[in-house]
Amino acid sequence: MLLKYKSLLTLALLTVGGLTNNLIGQDTVKSKVSLGIRFISNYDFEVYHENNFRTVHLAPLFSVNFKHHNFFLGPQYSYIIQPTDLTNQIYEHNSFGLNFGYRYYSNFLLKNTRIFAEFNYSIFQVKFKNYQLGPPQWTDDEEVYVENTGSVGLDYTILNQLHMSCGFGFGSYSGFFLIFEKFTLTSYLGVEYVF
């Protein structure tokens, strides 16, 4: 009787092992350099009131892929969302800048899905009017922000060369990573075609 259970247990382990081998651990990493084009859209949440705005970034990016590594660079359009409460600063909605970063992919965890960790840097200029009592009624100001975020996400292979990704993370509007003077949360969605 004990031998029968051992045989069934061995057969079950071999079957589960064979099935999970097909689903987990597939590593179809290319060992040569490949180029890609990615389009991302991300939304930054206002966490502290001192940030005083939220942003939506849209960026077409050029990427270089090698094994598990992905480097990307491209122009960026930023839409500044004015806060709902009344402030003495009125922001211009449109801003342009530069987006660049690094992404590290894991092996495929499921058939077409893998996770990644990403460092993303975004440099953009914010223009606004400071209103005040007395002359002059306002002054035009501008600031350059260097937003840096660290995030994790999922990459799903739709077709052999077409990928969709989504993720979330946190960062800062300070120039160096993990300096949280102006802390922000971010979420994003992207599509990439690898040649």
C-alpha positions, -999 to +999 in steps of 0.1 A: +000+000+000+028+024+009+046+015-024+014+025-043+013+060-027+050+065-033+045+056-070+015+080-073+035+108-055+064+103-078+042+103-109+024+135-096+057+153-090+071+144-124+039+155-141+038+188-122+075+193-128+070+187-165+041+211-167+058+239-148+090+235-169+069+245-199+054+274-181+082+287-159+118+294-166+116+298-203+146+319-212+144+331-248+170+359-242+188+370-273+225+371-269+229+398-296+221+435-295+187+444-308+170+478-312+135+487-304+109+515-304+088+520-272+059+544-265+052+550-228+026+570-209+029+575-172+010+594-146+027+610-115+005+613-084+007+644-063+019+631-029+029+662-010+011+695-015+044+713-020+047+695-054+016+714-062+009+696-095+005+662-112+020+653-146+012+630-175+043+621-195+041+607-231+074+596-247+084+578-278+117+561-269+145+543-288+157+512-269+188+490-271+184+455-258+211+430-248+203+398-229+183+410-199+193+446-202+174+474-218+186+510-222+162+537-235+163+574-246+139+598-262+120+630-262+091+636-238+059+656-237+046+664-203+011+677-195+010+696-162-023+692-143-033+723-123-043+715-088-080+719-080-076+742-050-068+778-056-031+787-055-010+817-064+008+797-090-009+790-124+010+764-144+013+762-182+000+728-193+025+719-220+061+710-214+088+692-233+119+674-221+140+642-223+134+607-209+161+581-204+167+551-182+176+514-177+154+483-174+164+448-162+142+419-172+139+386-154+135+352-171+100+345-184+079+334-154+049+324-174+047+316-211+048+352-223+052+372-191+083+384-172+089+410-145+113+439-147+129+466-125+135+500-140+152+533-132+137+561-152+149+597-155+128+625-169+141+661-174+114+687-182+108+724-178+078+738-159+066+773-166+042+791-143+029+825-132+033+837-096+004+860-087+008+885-059-009+915-043+004+948-057+025+956-087+036+937-106+004+915-105+023+884-116+058+873-125+067+846-150+088+818-136+102+785-148+119+756-132+137+726-146+127+693-129+148+661-129+123+634-119+138+600-111+118+570-104+124+534-095+097+509-105+087+473-110+064+460-137+052+432-160+062+428-196+039+407-217+049+394-252+019+398-274+036+387-306+072+376-311+085+412-313+056+432-298+056+437-260+032+455-237+043+466-202+028+482-171+042+490-138+043+513-107+069+529-086+081+558-066+106+585-069+115+622-064+117+655-082+152+659-068+182+655-092+195+624-074+178+591-068+164+584-033+165+621-022+129+626-012+125+663-010+096+661-034+083+625-033+061+612-061+043+580-070+041+569-106+022+544-128+028+537-165+017+517-195+039+511-226+041+493-259+075+482-275+084+468-308+118+451-309+135+447-343 
